[in-house]
Amino acid sequence: MMMAYHIFISHGTDSGIFFLDEYLGSAVSVDFYWESVGRKLNLPIISSFTASADYDDGFTLFGDDLVAFKNEIDVFETYWIEESEKKHLPKDFLERVKIIKEGVGKAIVDGLTLMIA
């Protein structure tokens, strides 16, 4: 069975309601579109999505790590905007990256935790 990965940000610590719930893709697509680019651009958080998410309760980021992830997303998005003319991207990929970037920005301001599972 192939694992599918999502990125989540809840409204609070006890909330089952998600402020952000975005599909990242299957393990293969996450490796190709996210992690391989993360490795190429030296983005340690993005390049370790699946390895980190496959541990126990998933991959969580908050505080300074969330700020570092926001900085990586900025570089990642710029790369894909420049490459989108040359390479085929999944439908709505750049729009989802923008939604994730905006969600991460809100999570930083509101002191929330992001999870990838």
Buried (B, 14 or more C-beta within 10 A) or exposed (E): EEEEBBBBBBEEEEEEEBBBEBEBBBBEBBBEBBBEBBBEBEBEBBBBBBEBBBEEEBBBBBEEEBBBBBEBBEBBBEBBEEEEEEEEEEEEBEEBBBBBBEBBBEBBEEEBBBBBB
